[in-house]
Amino acid sequence: MKKKIKYQPLKKNRLYEDVADQIKKTIFNGDLKPGDQLPSERDLAVMFNVGRPTVREALRTLTVLGLIKSNQGFKGSVVKEIDITQYLEAMGEQFIWMIEANEKSFKEMWEVRKYVELGIAHLVAENASEQEIKDLETYISKMEGCGNDIKKYFPIAMDFHLKLAQISKNKMFYFIWKLFYEICIKGSPIFEGMYPDKISKLLEGNKIMLEAIKSREPDKIDKAMKKHVEEEILISFK
């Protein structure tokens, strides 16, 4: 059964974004619920006072965001069960390319990272199984095998931290660190220039962090993470 919801006709540019925003609001405020059917493209075009191509583009946007299952033509699209992580991932892809990959952006990101990684470390200590701890130790071994080759070390170190976020069992922490991961990979040439002859210090910081997590002791984790992130900032930007 279709619900009768009133939308405001639109007048000016960026129409498809405005259409998508209005529909998005009706989903987020609960007027439209999972399984509800939107009006057809033709009906939406009349309601918004726009052309059908504009409506089609708006529906495509909402589909990419994971909010609807799009059906073109007379059969209206259907609202999906909202998975907030899927929505954030879609938004994150846009966010990554909004950040210019330069040293200033990375420094700002590192300042945020220290708080995110602290929370991740505590949750890993609470939630990690013995097998997951062994998996993390495997990453350390791989990093040790890189010697002074930053091109080999960097992606392994990033995978190690992403694995930590995954083991935290917190989808939001994982999503945030996935953003960091993508930004860092995008800017890997900058990082490779930041760390000549400093891999041993970076590796030692990761080892200390893992040992603190393995202890499952909050005070040790706090001290280790504070030292690890602050030293990494010092190495990277001083």
N, CA, C and O of each residue as an XYZ file, in Angstrom:
952
protein
N       0.845     -1.199      0.000
C       0.000      0.000      0.000
C       0.886      1.257      0.000
O       1.772      1.407      0.842
N       0.630      2.140     -0.947
C       1.416      3.363     -1.039
C       0.935      4.394     -0.020
O      -0.265      4.561      0.196
N       1.904      5.087      0.606
C       1.556      6.134      1.558
C       1.482      7.474      0.840
O       2.256      7.737     -0.080
N       0.561      8.310      1.257
C       0.415      9.634      0.674
C       1.265     10.621      1.462
O       0.931     11.003      2.583
N       2.365     11.019      0.848
C       3.280     11.957      1.495
C       3.450     13.156      0.584
O       3.653     12.997     -0.620
N       3.372     14.336      1.132
C       3.472     15.561      0.344
C       4.931     16.019      0.276
O       5.606     16.135      1.298
N       5.401     16.275     -0.937
C       6.720     16.834     -1.149
C       6.566     18.240     -1.708
O       5.556     18.570     -2.331
N       7.596     19.072     -1.471
C       7.543     20.451     -1.935
C       8.073     20.556     -3.365
O       9.165     20.065     -3.649
N       7.313     21.194     -4.278
C       7.826     21.403     -5.643
C       9.128     22.194     -5.603
O       9.310     23.055     -4.743
N      10.033     21.900     -6.534
C      11.336     22.548     -6.564
C      11.419     23.495     -7.752
O      10.687     23.355     -8.732
N      12.328     24.462     -7.645
C      12.356     25.502     -8.665
C      13.708     25.666     -9.352
O      13.752     25.978    -10.542
N      14.835     25.461     -8.618
C      16.103     25.867     -9.217
C      17.101     24.713     -9.348
O      16.731     23.539     -9.309
N      18.411     25.091     -9.508
C      19.433     24.133     -9.885
C      19.703     23.067     -8.813
O      19.212     23.152     -7.687
N      20.507     22.054     -9.205
C      20.812     20.899     -8.376
C      19.523     20.208     -7.935
O      19.390     19.789     -6.785
N      18.606     20.101     -8.839
C      17.287     19.588     -8.492
C      17.320     18.149     -8.009
O      16.625     17.794     -7.057
N      18.132     17.313     -8.666
C      18.104     15.907     -8.273
C      18.596     15.725     -6.833
O      18.127     14.832     -6.126
N      19.549     16.578     -6.394
C      20.030     16.504     -5.007
C      18.923     16.926     -4.045
O      18.753     16.329     -2.982
N      18.182     17.946     -4.423
C      17.083     18.402     -3.574
C      15.984     17.351     -3.480
O      15.401     17.138     -2.417
N      15.708     16.696     -4.609
C      14.717     15.620     -4.598
C      15.185     14.502     -3.670
O      14.427     14.018     -2.829
N      16.439     14.104     -3.836
C      16.984     13.026     -3.002
C      16.955     13.404     -1.529
O      16.637     12.570     -0.681
N      17.284     14.661     -1.215
C      17.295     15.103      0.189
C      15.909     15.039      0.810
O      15.761     14.616      1.957
N      14.901     15.453      0.068
C      13.536     15.424      0.621
C      13.075     13.985      0.875
O      12.471     13.690      1.906
N      13.364     13.107     -0.068
C      12.979     11.705      0.127
C      13.775     11.106      1.287
O      13.244     10.338      2.089
N      15.047     11.470      1.361
C      15.904     10.961      2.437
C      15.335     11.354      3.808
O      15.328     10.549      4.739
N      14.861     12.592      3.919
C      14.283     13.052      5.183
C      13.061     12.229      5.574
O      12.882     11.894      6.745
N      12.227     11.906      4.602
C      11.027     11.123      4.934
C      11.385      9.720      5.379
O      10.635      9.094      6.127
N      12.529      9.219      4.925
C      12.997      7.900      5.372
C      13.580      7.994      6.772
O      13.267      7.177      7.638
N      14.433      8.999      6.994
C      15.109      9.118      8.284
C      14.165      9.518      9.413
O      14.382      9.139     10.564
N      13.111     10.287      9.093
C      12.193     10.679     10.171
C      11.075      9.653     10.388
O      10.221      9.835     11.255
N      11.087      8.582      9.603
C      10.139      7.493      9.839
C       8.837      7.580      9.089
O       7.989      6.699      9.232
N       8.646      8.631      8.278
C       7.423      8.705      7.476
C       7.359      7.555      6.471
O       6.292      7.013      6.183
N       8.529      7.202      5.950
C       8.637      6.024      5.091
C       9.457      4.972      5.817
O      10.524      5.268      6.354
N       8.963      3.755      5.831
C       9.619      2.680      6.559
C      10.049      1.586      5.593
O       9.573      1.538      4.459
N      10.963      0.688      6.041
C      11.392     -0.405      5.167
C      10.205     -1.177      4.602
O       9.300     -1.573      5.337
N      10.220     -1.384      3.298
C       9.129     -2.080      2.622
C       8.113     -1.151      1.996
O       7.352     -1.568      1.123
N       8.084      0.118      2.428
C       7.162      1.087      1.823
C       7.586      1.387      0.382
O       8.770      1.396      0.046
N       6.587      1.628     -0.440
C       6.843      1.897     -1.852
C       6.711      3.383     -2.141
O       5.755      4.032     -1.717
N       7.688      3.908     -2.867
C       7.623      5.302     -3.300
C       6.669      5.419     -4.485
O       6.389      4.429     -5.159
N       6.173      6.624     -4.737
C       5.383      6.836     -5.956
C       6.229      6.532     -7.196
O       7.455      6.474     -7.114
N       5.588      6.344     -8.311
C       6.305      6.088     -9.560
C       7.143      7.301     -9.949
O       6.968      8.390     -9.401
N       8.051      7.103    -10.896
C       8.862      8.221    -11.387
C       7.974      9.344    -11.916
O       8.221     10.520    -11.650
N       6.948      8.973    -12.659
C       6.049      9.976    -13.235
C       5.353     10.770    -12.146
O       5.264     11.995    -12.227
N       4.855     10.072    -11.117
C       4.160     10.766    -10.028
C       5.114     11.653     -9.237
O       4.754     12.760     -8.835
N       6.325     11.164     -9.017
C       7.310     11.975     -8.285
C       7.674     13.224     -9.095
O       7.853     14.303     -8.529
N       7.781     13.078    -10.397
C       8.101     14.229    -11.250
C       7.028     15.307    -11.126
O       7.338     16.497    -11.089
N       5.768     14.886    -11.062
C       4.666     15.838    -10.897
C       4.717     16.470     -9.517
O       4.550     17.682     -9.380
N       4.950     15.650     -8.486
C       4.956     16.155     -7.109
C       6.066     17.178     -6.879
O       5.879     18.162     -6.163
N       7.245     16.930     -7.506
C       8.387     17.823     -7.311
C       8.460     18.926     -8.368
O       9.270     19.846     -8.262
N       7.611     18.821     -9.378
C       7.624     19.798    -10.475
C       8.977     19.785    -11.200
O       9.558     20.834    -11.479
N       9.460     18.579    -11.495
C      10.721     18.409    -12.224
C      10.515     17.366    -13.322
O       9.464     16.727    -13.391
N      11.533     17.196    -14.186
C      11.466     16.187    -15.224
C      11.790     14.801    -14.690
O      12.400     14.665    -13.629
N      11.384     13.783    -15.417
C      11.649     12.416    -14.983
C      13.144     12.095    -14.920
O      13.544     11.325    -14.046
N      14.002     12.649    -15.807
C      15.445     12.390    -15.665
C      15.987     12.863    -14.318
O      16.867     12.226    -13.739
N      15.457     13.985    -13.821
C      15.881     14.484    -12.512
C      15.482     13.504    -11.411
O      16.274     13.201    -10.518
N      14.252     13.015    -11.485
C      13.787     12.026    -10.499
C      14.626     10.761    -10.588
O      15.002     10.185     -9.567
N      14.915     10.333    -11.796
C      15.687      9.106    -11.990
C      17.076      9.239    -11.359
O      17.570      8.302    -10.733
N      17.702     10.407    -11.528
C      19.026     10.635    -10.948
C      18.956     10.664     -9.426
O      19.856     10.166     -8.749
N      17.894     11.245     -8.891
C      17.709     11.269     -7.433
C      17.553      9.852     -6.890
O      18.138      9.510     -5.862
N      16.771      9.036     -7.574
C      16.567      7.660     -7.143
C      17.858      6.863     -7.254
O      18.129      5.996     -6.423
N      18.650      7.153     -8.272
C      19.933      6.487     -8.412
C      20.841      6.832     -7.230
O      21.544      5.967     -6.707
N      20.823      8.088     -6.818
C      21.616      8.517     -5.661
C      21.196      7.783     -4.394
O      22.040      7.306     -3.635
N      19.904      7.695     -4.174
C      19.389      7.007     -2.983
C      19.695      5.514     -3.025
O      19.894      4.886     -1.985
N      19.733      4.951     -4.229
C      20.085      3.541     -4.376
C      21.542      3.307     -4.001
O      21.859      2.345     -3.302
N      22.432      4.189     -4.465
C      23.860      4.084     -4.144
C      24.077      4.184     -2.640
O      24.941      3.508     -2.081
N      23.286      5.033     -1.990
C      23.396      5.193     -0.540
C      22.800      4.017      0.229
O      22.923      3.938      1.451
N      22.156      3.107     -0.493
C      21.593      1.927      0.160
C      20.273      2.177      0.854
O      19.871      1.396      1.717
N      19.586      3.258      0.492
C      18.339      3.604      1.169
C      17.110      3.029      0.473
O      16.090      2.781      1.116
N      17.204      2.817     -0.836
C      16.055      2.276     -1.566
C      16.521      1.210     -2.557
O      17.692      1.144     -2.932
N      15.579      0.394     -2.960
C      15.789     -0.506     -4.098
C      15.027      0.111     -5.262
O      13.798      0.176     -5.255
N      15.771      0.556     -6.252
C      15.171      1.360     -7.309
C      14.480      0.497     -8.354
O      15.025     -0.504     -8.818
N      13.274      0.905     -8.710
C      12.520      0.298     -9.808
C      12.095      1.407    -10.757
O      11.350      2.310    -10.376
N      12.570      1.337    -11.987
C      12.220      2.380    -12.945
C      10.825      2.153    -13.516
O      10.321      1.031    -13.562
N      10.226      3.246    -13.944
C       8.929      3.159    -14.608
C       7.770      3.342    -13.655
O       7.841      4.108    -12.694
N       6.683      2.610    -13.946
C       5.449      2.814    -13.197
C       5.504      2.212    -11.788
O       4.815      2.676    -10.880
N       6.324      1.183    -11.620
C       6.416      0.556    -10.311
C       7.375      1.349     -9.433
O       8.549      1.494     -9.774
N       6.891      1.864     -8.308
C       7.707      2.722     -7.461
C       8.819      1.971     -6.753
O       8.708      0.773     -6.494
N       9.899      2.691     -6.442
C      11.014      2.111     -5.704
C      10.585      1.778     -4.275
O       9.612      2.330     -3.759
N      11.331      0.863     -3.646
C      10.976      0.379     -2.316
C      12.048      0.786     -1.310
O      13.241      0.689     -1.598
N      11.629      1.236     -0.143
C      12.551      1.619      0.922
C      13.175      0.367      1.517
O      12.478     -0.597      1.832
N      14.490      0.392      1.668
C      15.212     -0.751      2.212
C      15.395     -0.622      3.720
O      15.284      0.466      4.284
N      15.675     -1.740      4.353
C      16.081     -1.719      5.759
C      17.402     -0.976      5.818
O      18.346     -1.337      5.116
N      17.481      0.056      6.644
C      18.665      0.902      6.636
C      19.812      0.241      7.376
O      19.697     -0.122      8.547
N      20.918      0.095      6.666
C      22.180     -0.336      7.269
C      23.061      0.897      7.336
O      23.602      1.334      6.320
N      23.208      1.460      8.524
C      23.910      2.742      8.664
C      25.336      2.663      8.164
O      25.867      3.648      7.651
N      25.977      1.487      8.308
C      27.358      1.369      7.844
C      27.437      1.443      6.325
O      28.378      2.020      5.779
N      26.458      0.863      5.641
C      26.438      0.940      4.181
C      26.256      2.389      3.736
O      26.900      2.845      2.791
N      25.370      3.106      4.430
C      25.138      4.513      4.121
C      26.415      5.326      4.342
O      26.786      6.152      3.508
N      27.083      5.082      5.474
C      28.293      5.829      5.787
C      29.425      5.493      4.825
O      30.219      6.365      4.471
N      29.505      4.241      4.404
C      30.529      3.859      3.445
C      30.351      4.613      2.132
O      31.318      5.082      1.532
N      29.105      4.719      1.699
C      28.836      5.455      0.463
C      29.209      6.925      0.620
O      29.795      7.521     -0.284
N      28.871      7.506      1.765
C      29.237      8.894      2.016
C      30.747      9.032      2.151
O      31.334     10.031      1.735
N      31.371      8.004      2.742
C      32.806      8.039      2.949
C      33.588      8.091      1.657
O      34.626      8.750      1.588
N      33.103      7.399      0.618
C      33.771      7.428     -0.668
C      33.823      8.848     -1.226
O      34.800      9.239     -1.866
N      32.770      9.607     -0.980
C      32.765     11.006     -1.410
C      33.693     11.840     -0.533
O      34.381     12.736     -1.021
N      33.706     11.539      0.766
C      34.503     12.295      1.726
C      35.998     12.156      1.436
O      36.748     13.127      1.535
N      36.426     10.938      1.078
C      37.839     10.670      0.832
C      38.395     11.602     -0.229
O      39.501     12.125     -0.096
N      37.622     11.803     -1.278
C      38.113     12.616     -2.382
C      37.949     14.103     -2.138
O      38.426     14.918     -2.929
N      37.279     14.469     -1.050
C      37.187     15.880     -0.667
C      38.441     16.329      0.089
O      38.734     17.521      0.170
N      39.177     15.357      0.641
C      40.357     15.680      1.427
C      41.573     15.690      0.522
O      41.883     14.692     -0.128
N      42.248     16.802      0.482
C      43.452     16.895     -0.330
C      44.563     16.115      0.360
O      44.822     16.303      1.549
N      45.209     15.250     -0.387
C      46.263     14.405      0.178
C      47.553     15.214      0.297
O      48.390     15.200     -0.606
N      47.703     15.911      1.411
C      48.931     16.653      1.648
C      49.299     16.545      3.128
O      48.544     15.986      3.924
N      50.445     17.078      3.484
C      50.955     16.900      4.847
C      50.038     17.531      5.886
O      49.858     16.969      6.966
N      49.456     18.691      5.582
C      48.564     19.348      6.540
C      47.342     18.465      6.837
O      46.952     18.304      7.993
N      46.741     17.894      5.777
C      45.585     17.016      5.973
C      45.949     15.805      6.811
O      45.184     15.391      7.682
N      47.136     15.230      6.543
C      47.549     14.051      7.287
C      47.796     14.384      8.761
O      47.472     13.587      9.641
N      48.364     15.546      9.026
C      48.618     15.916     10.417
C      47.305     16.072     11.176
O      47.189     15.622     12.316
N      46.322     16.703     10.554
C      45.015     16.850     11.189
C      44.373     15.488     11.434
O      43.759     15.252     12.475
N      44.525     14.602     10.459
C      43.971     13.262     10.599
C      44.653     12.500     11.735
O      43.992     11.783     12.486
N      45.962     12.650     11.860
C      46.692     11.959     12.927
C      46.246     12.443     14.311
O      46.224     11.667     15.267
N      45.892     13.723     14.412
C      45.418     14.251     15.691
C      44.105     13.600     16.100
O      43.871     13.355     17.283
N      43.247     13.319     15.120
C      41.990     12.616     15.385
C      42.258     11.149     15.656
O      41.627     10.530     16.513
N      43.193     10.614     14.918
C      43.480      9.180     14.982
C      43.836      8.713     16.391
O      43.452      7.616     16.795
N      44.575      9.548     17.149
C      45.022      9.074     18.462
C      43.852      8.754     19.380
O      43.947      7.850     20.211
N      42.752      9.483     19.242
C      41.585      9.194     20.078
C      40.828      7.969     19.560
O      40.319      7.163     20.339
N      40.764      7.848     18.245
C      40.086      6.692     17.652
C      40.832      5.410     17.995
O      40.224      4.419     18.396
N      42.152      5.433     17.835
C      42.939      4.225     18.092
C      42.914      3.831     19.563
O      42.995      2.647     19.889
N      42.803      4.804     20.441
C      42.714      4.481     21.868
C      41.451      3.677     22.149
O      41.490      2.663     22.845
N      40.339      4.135     21.603
C      39.084      3.412     21.788
C      39.142      2.027     21.172
O      38.657      1.061     21.760
N      39.737      1.925     19.980
C      39.867      0.630     19.312
C      40.696     -0.323     20.160
O      40.325     -1.482     20.341
N      41.820      0.166     20.680
C      42.713     -0.690     21.465
C      42.009     -1.270     22.685
O      42.176     -2.449     22.996
N      41.233     -0.462     23.368
C      40.516     -0.956     24.551
C      39.491     -2.025     24.170
O      39.350     -3.031     24.865
N      38.781     -1.805     23.068
C      37.784     -2.791     22.647
C      38.428     -4.084     22.161
O      37.895     -5.172     22.380
N      39.573     -3.960     21.502
C      40.294     -5.170     21.072
C      40.718     -5.978     22.289
O      40.603     -7.203     22.299
N      41.213     -5.284     23.324
C      41.612     -5.980     24.545
C      40.434     -6.713     25.180
O      40.600     -7.791     25.751
N      39.252     -6.127     25.079
C      38.054     -6.751     25.653
C      37.520     -7.895     24.802
O      37.030     -8.892     25.333
N      37.613     -7.752     23.470
C      36.888     -8.649     22.573
C      37.725     -9.666     21.820
O      37.188    -10.666     21.344
N      39.027     -9.440     21.698
C      39.845    -10.285     20.830
C      39.963    -11.708     21.368
O      40.193    -11.923     22.558
N      39.801    -12.667     20.471
C      40.043    -14.068     20.806
C      41.548    -14.348     20.724
O      42.310    -13.521     20.222
N      41.966    -15.503     21.214
C      43.377    -15.863     21.142
C      43.827    -15.980     19.685
O      44.954    -15.612     19.351
N      42.950    -16.492     18.820
C      43.293    -16.609     17.410
C      43.461    -15.236     16.772
O      44.343    -15.041     15.935
N      42.627    -14.295     17.161
C      42.742    -12.943     16.603
C      44.029    -12.274     17.061
O      44.643    -11.528     16.299
N      44.442    -12.531     18.295
C      45.724    -12.007     18.776
C      46.872    -12.595     17.953
O      47.818    -11.892     17.598
N      46.777    -13.882     17.657
C      47.810    -14.529     16.823
C      47.840    -13.915     15.428
O      48.906    -13.747     14.835
N      46.651    -13.579     14.907
C      46.590    -12.929     13.593
C      47.319    -11.591     13.616
O      48.019    -11.241     12.666
N      47.152    -10.848     14.704
C      47.833     -9.558     14.834
C      49.342     -9.756     14.943
O      50.117     -8.967     14.402
N      49.752    -10.802     15.638
C      51.188    -11.094     15.751
C      51.787    -11.444     14.387
O      52.957    -11.162     14.125
N      50.983    -12.054     13.530
C      51.449    -12.369     12.178
C      51.765    -11.103     11.395
O      52.737    -11.051     10.642
N      50.926    -10.077     11.582
C      51.199     -8.794     10.923
C      52.521     -8.202     11.411
O      53.297     -7.664     10.621
N      52.770     -8.305     12.715
C      54.033     -7.799     13.267
C      55.209     -8.521     12.624
O      56.205     -7.895     12.259
N      55.094     -9.836     12.486
C      56.167    -10.617     11.865
C      56.404    -10.175     10.426
O      57.547    -10.078      9.979
N      55.317     -9.906      9.702
C      55.447     -9.444      8.320
C      56.137     -8.088      8.268
O      56.965     -7.839      7.391
N      55.793     -7.208      9.214
C      56.435     -5.890      9.257
C      57.922     -6.027      9.567
O      58.746     -5.298      9.015
N      58.261     -6.961     10.451
C      59.672     -7.182     10.785
C      60.461     -7.635      9.559
O      61.646     -7.329      9.428
N      59.806     -8.355      8.672
C      60.476     -8.855      7.480
C      60.680     -7.824      6.381
O      61.258     -8.128      5.337
N      60.208     -6.609      6.612
C      60.320     -5.567      5.583
C      61.652     -4.834      5.615
O      61.992     -4.121      4.671
N      62.411     -5.005      6.698
C      63.660     -4.264      6.813
C      63.400     -2.769      6.769
O      62.554     -2.259      7.503
N      64.124     -2.070      5.912
C      63.944     -0.622      5.767
C      63.179     -0.263      4.494
O      63.238      0.874      4.026
N      62.461     -1.242      3.939
C      61.708     -1.001      2.712
C      60.330     -0.433      3.052
O      59.408     -1.181      3.380
N      60.196      0.879      2.971
C      58.954      1.542      3.355
C      57.807      1.156      2.425
O      56.655      1.105      2.854
N      58.112      0.881      1.146
C      57.051      0.511      0.203
C      56.408     -0.821      0.590
O      55.222     -1.027      0.333
N      57.161     -1.713      1.196
C      56.617     -2.984      1.675
C      55.960     -2.807      3.047
O      54.902     -3.374      3.322
N      56.609     -2.010      3.900
C      56.151     -1.869      5.279
C      54.809     -1.154      5.372
O      53.925     -1.579      6.116
N      54.658     -0.083      4.628
C      53.499      0.796      4.800
C      52.154      0.082      4.619
O      51.305      0.189      5.504
N      51.917     -0.647      3.507
C      50.607     -1.301      3.361
C      50.355     -2.375      4.422
O      49.210     -2.580      4.824
N      51.399     -3.060      4.879
C      51.215     -4.073      5.923
C      50.829     -3.398      7.234
O      49.947     -3.876      7.948
N      51.491     -2.287      7.549
C      51.164     -1.557      8.774
C      49.727     -1.039      8.738
O      49.022     -1.070      9.746
N      49.304     -0.568      7.575
C      47.934     -0.079      7.450
C      46.933     -1.225      7.612
O      45.890     -1.058      8.244
N      47.254     -2.386      7.040
C      46.377     -3.554      7.192
C      46.309     -3.992      8.651
O      45.257     -4.424      9.120
N      47.408     -3.884      9.361
C      47.455     -4.226     10.792
C      46.474     -3.369     11.582
O      45.720     -3.880     12.410
N      46.487     -2.071     11.324
C      45.586     -1.173     12.050
C      44.130     -1.371     11.637
O      43.223     -1.255     12.461
N      43.914     -1.668     10.365
C      42.550     -1.949      9.917
C      42.033     -3.234     10.570
O      40.856     -3.330     10.918
N      42.923     -4.220     10.732
C      42.546     -5.468     11.406
C      42.186     -5.196     12.864
O      41.236     -5.778     13.386
N      42.930     -4.325     13.517
C      42.592     -3.935     14.888
C      41.177     -3.368     14.952
O      40.393     -3.729     15.830
N      40.859     -2.481     14.018
C      39.525     -1.874     14.000
C      38.450     -2.933     13.797
O      37.379     -2.866     14.402
N      38.738     -3.902     12.950
C      37.775     -4.981     12.705
C      37.563     -5.825     13.962
O      36.432     -6.185     14.290
N      38.649     -6.137     14.658
C      38.573     -6.973     15.849
C      37.873     -6.251     16.997
O      37.378     -6.890     17.926
N      37.832     -4.920     16.935
C      37.138     -4.168     17.989
C      35.662     -4.534     18.057
O      35.018     -4.333     19.087
N      35.120     -5.074     16.959
C      33.706     -5.474     16.859
C      32.757     -4.269     16.895
O      31.563     -4.410     17.157
N      33.313     -3.089     16.629
C      32.509     -1.868     16.605
C      32.487     -1.347     15.171
O      33.517     -0.920     14.649
N      31.317     -1.382     14.532
C      31.218     -1.011     13.125
C      31.618      0.437     12.878
O      32.201      0.754     11.841
N      31.308      1.317     13.825
C      31.629      2.726     13.624
C      33.134      2.957     13.673
O      33.678      3.698     12.855
N      33.808      2.321     14.634
C      35.266      2.438     14.677
C      35.880      1.884     13.397
O      36.812      2.460     12.836
N      35.337      0.751     12.944
C      35.872      0.158     11.718
C      35.656      1.101     10.540
O      36.557      1.280      9.721
N      34.485      1.698     10.445
C      34.198      2.619      9.349
C      35.159      3.810      9.373
O      35.705      4.195      8.339
N      35.360      4.392     10.563
C      36.246      5.559     10.676
C      37.667      5.188     10.275
O      38.333      5.934      9.557
N      38.131      4.023     10.746
C      39.497      3.646     10.392
C      39.602      3.277      8.927
O      40.662      3.448      8.324
N      38.519      2.771      8.336
C      38.541      2.483      6.898
C      38.713      3.776      6.109
O      39.379      3.792      5.073
N      38.113      4.858      6.600
C      38.328      6.162      5.960
C      39.799      6.561      6.051
O      40.402      6.971      5.059
N      40.375      6.436      7.262
C      41.800      6.738      7.418
C      42.627      5.896      6.451
O      43.543      6.389      5.792
N      42.281      4.626      6.385
C      43.016      3.688      5.537
C      43.013      4.153      4.082
O      44.062      4.221      3.441
N      41.827      4.471      3.570
C      41.715      4.871      2.173
C      42.461      6.168      1.900
O      43.092      6.321      0.854
N      42.386      7.100      2.843
C      43.086      8.377      2.670
C      44.590      8.164      2.667
O      45.308      8.759      1.863
N      45.068      7.307      3.578
C      46.505      7.039      3.664
C      47.017      6.319      2.426
O      48.104      6.618      1.932
N      46.230      5.366      1.925
C      46.643      4.669      0.708
C      46.696      5.649     -0.461
O      47.607      5.605     -1.288
N      45.705      6.529     -0.510
C      45.684      7.553     -1.558
C      46.943      8.425     -1.483
O      47.495      8.815     -2.512
N      47.387      8.725     -0.272
C      48.551      9.594     -0.094
C      49.830      8.852      0.207
O      50.750      9.430      0.786
N      49.917      7.581     -0.168
C      51.090      6.775      0.173
C      52.411      7.381     -0.301
O      53.406      7.250      0.411
N      52.480      8.041     -1.469
C      53.763      8.648     -1.864
C      54.262      9.680     -0.856
O      55.467      9.816     -0.641
N      53.322     10.412     -0.236
C      53.720     11.399      0.776
C      54.292     10.685      1.990
O      55.323     11.088      2.528
N      53.610      9.607      2.427
C      54.077      8.869      3.593
C      55.450      8.246      3.347
O      56.311      8.251      4.226
N      55.639      7.718      2.157
C      56.918      7.088      1.853
C      58.064      8.084      1.962
O      59.195      7.709      2.272
N      57.764      9.372      1.702
C      58.789     10.397      1.843
C      58.987     10.863      3.283
O      59.996     11.493      3.601
N      58.020     10.552      4.160
C      58.106     10.997      5.554
C      58.969     10.082      6.421
O      59.510     10.512      7.441
N      59.096      8.809      6.008
C      59.643      7.815      6.926
C      60.976      7.192      6.515
O      61.195      6.020      6.822
N      61.854      7.889      5.855
C      63.136      7.240      5.543
C      63.897      6.932      6.837
O      64.032      7.792      7.707
N      64.392      5.693      6.950
C      65.196      5.262      8.101
C      64.455      5.370      9.438
O      65.095      5.467     10.485
N      63.109      5.356      9.417
C      62.354      5.467     10.671
C      61.461      4.246     10.908
O      60.689      4.218     11.867
N      61.562      3.254     10.051
C      60.671      2.102     10.163
C      60.838      1.398     11.493
O      59.849      0.955     12.076
N      62.062      1.281     11.991
C      62.295      0.558     13.246
C      61.534      1.196     14.400
O      61.018      0.487     15.264
N      61.458      2.527     14.427
C      60.722      3.215     15.492
C      59.217      3.000     15.346
O      58.514      2.804     16.337
N      58.729      3.037     14.111
C      57.308      2.795     13.880
C      56.931      1.375     14.273
O      55.898      1.150     14.903
N      57.771      0.423     13.898
C      57.521     -0.976     14.223
C      57.533     -1.192     15.728
O      56.690     -1.917     16.256
N      58.473     -0.575     16.422
C      58.545     -0.722     17.881
C      57.271     -0.195     18.538
O      56.788     -0.778     19.509
N      56.725      0.900     18.016
C      55.481      1.432     18.556
C      54.325      0.460     18.396
O      53.507      0.313     19.303
N      54.252     -0.200     17.256
C      53.196     -1.191     17.028
C      53.359     -2.402     17.944
O      52.374     -2.963     18.424
N      54.602     -2.796     18.182
C      54.864     -3.925     19.087
C      54.419     -3.599     20.512
O      53.784     -4.418     21.176
N      54.759     -2.395     20.973
C      54.390     -1.976     22.332
C      52.871     -1.924     22.469
O      52.311     -2.343     23.481
N      52.214     -1.400     21.430
C      50.759     -1.327     21.453
C      50.141     -2.715     21.544
O      49.223     -2.925     22.336
N      50.621     -3.654     20.760
C      50.059     -5.005     20.785
C      50.302     -5.692     22.125
O      49.426     -6.391     22.635
N      51.477     -5.499     22.688
C      51.755     -6.102     23.992
C      50.815     -5.551     25.064
O      50.364     -6.288     25.941
N      50.526     -4.261     24.987
C      49.599     -3.664     25.957
C      48.199     -4.241     25.778
O      47.510     -4.516     26.760
N      47.780     -4.424     24.535
C      46.467     -5.019     24.269
C      46.416     -6.435     24.815
O      45.418     -6.834     25.415
N      47.480     -7.196     24.612
C      47.537     -8.584     25.095
C      47.471     -8.661     26.616
O      46.997     -9.654     27.168
N      47.943     -7.616     27.294
C      47.890     -7.608     28.760
C      46.465     -7.471     29.275
O      46.170     -7.846     30.410
N      45.565     -6.923     28.423
C      44.162     -6.665     28.779
C      44.027     -5.696     29.952
O      42.990     -5.667     30.614
N      45.069     -4.903     30.215
C      45.069     -3.969     31.336
C      44.857     -2.543     30.822
O      45.703     -2.032     30.089
N      43.752     -1.890     31.188
C      43.434     -0.556     30.661
C      44.537      0.480     30.858
O      44.807      1.263     29.947
N      45.183      0.504     32.034
C      46.229      1.504     32.286
C      47.409      1.331     31.330
O      47.956      2.311     30.824
N      47.791      0.092     31.090
C      48.905     -0.171     30.181
C      48.542      0.249     28.755
O      49.371      0.786     28.020
N      47.297     -0.006     28.386
C      46.848      0.378     27.045
C      46.871      1.888     26.885
O      47.318      2.396     25.856
N      46.391      2.616     27.900
C      46.395      4.086     27.843
C      47.810      4.627     27.641
O      48.039      5.491     26.795
N      48.754      4.109     28.427
C      50.131      4.594     28.344
C      50.764      4.228     27.008
O      51.433      5.049     26.381
N      50.550      2.999     26.584
C      51.151      2.546     25.323
C      50.605      3.311     24.127
O      51.362      3.703     23.239
N      49.287      3.525     24.102
C      48.681      4.214     22.963
C      49.086      5.680     22.926
O      49.326      6.231     21.852
N      49.164      6.306     24.070
C      49.576      7.708     24.122
C      50.995      7.853     23.571
O      51.282      8.747     22.775
N      51.857      6.968     24.007
C      53.242      7.013     23.540
C      53.330      6.682     22.060
O      54.047      7.350     21.314
N      52.609      5.661     21.633
C      52.662      5.208     20.240
C      52.228      6.307     19.276
O      52.940      6.602     18.316
N      51.083      6.908     19.518
C      50.557      7.893     18.576
C      51.359      9.186     18.626
O      51.652      9.769     17.582
N      51.719      9.644     19.826
C      52.468     10.899     19.931
C      53.845     10.777     19.301
O      54.319     11.713     18.657
N      54.494      9.622     19.484
C      55.807      9.428     18.856
C      55.679      9.360     17.342
O      56.551      9.840     16.619
N      54.586      8.761     16.861
C      54.390      8.668     15.419
C      54.150     10.042     14.818
O      54.639     10.347     13.731
N      53.390     10.876     15.533
C      53.198     12.259     15.074
C      54.539     12.993     15.034
O      54.828     13.739     14.098
N      55.350     12.767     16.070
C      56.666     13.427     16.150
C      57.553     12.980     15.002
O      58.210     13.804     14.366
N      57.577     11.682     14.731
C      58.382     11.148     13.645
C      57.920     11.695     12.292
O      58.733     12.015     11.425
N      56.609     11.795     12.133
C      56.027     12.132     10.837
C      56.117     13.615     10.497
O      56.362     13.973      9.345
N      55.922     14.480     11.491
C      55.680     15.894     11.180
C      56.674     16.866     11.802
O      56.516     18.079     11.660
N      57.687     16.362     12.482
C      58.681     17.278     13.060
C      59.947     17.294     12.232
O      60.894     18.007     12.565
